[in-house]
Amino acid sequence: MALENGFHDVPAGKIAMVVTHLEMHARPVPRDIPDAAGLALRHVPSPDLAWYRALFQRVGADDWLWFSRLVMDDEQLTAILHDPDVHVCALTKDGADMGLLELDFREGGACELAYFGIDPALIGQGAGRWMMEQATALAWDAGISRFHVHTCSIDHHAALGFYLRSGFKAVRRQIEVADDPRLIGVLPETAGGHVPVIGGDR
């Protein structure tokens, strides 16, 4: 059904996001990246669920309302993370886990940049650019023909521009509506302060 022009109500207790899908079909020219002193990328095969959830929440949920993996039960999450075609990596800074990179190769000939986030303490220091160069190399070294990602309007305000500068091209836009994770007990009320809670008793 076509979406008509104008305003559309979002029910109380829900959040709405404009989702932009991006992709690239050839390896981009490597970008100049800042000094990577202290940074490393550590592959974490079959990650422990508690470790993964804690890092996922720290880099994406507390500030940007990442919640899709937090509503999964152990069986659902294990099926994804322990799949040999899903590569989970931790960005480390001086040995401490400070970022999450997840590359999903389950679709033949393609790689989805499923999750990409860094600890807020590293934002603006070039760590994201460094990790993107590693992610791009890992994806294209696997012999793919399509590398894709999506981001949404409640993520970091610079995320979309960052992906465009990294060589992705926007190809599709959608509206996603979901239960507000703060109202269903998945995230604390303090999470995602840039998106006000509307509905419920709060």
Secondary structure, DSSP 8 states (H G I E B T S, - for coil): ----SS-----TTEEEEEEEEEEESS----------TTEEEEE-SS--HHHHHHHHIIIIIHHH---TTTTS-HHHHHHHHTSTTEEEEEEEETTEEEEEEEEE--STTEEEEEEEEE-GGGTTTTHHHHHHHHHHHHHHHTT-SEEEEEEETTS-TTHHHHHHHTT-EEEEEEEEEEE-TTTTTSS-TTS-TTS---STT-
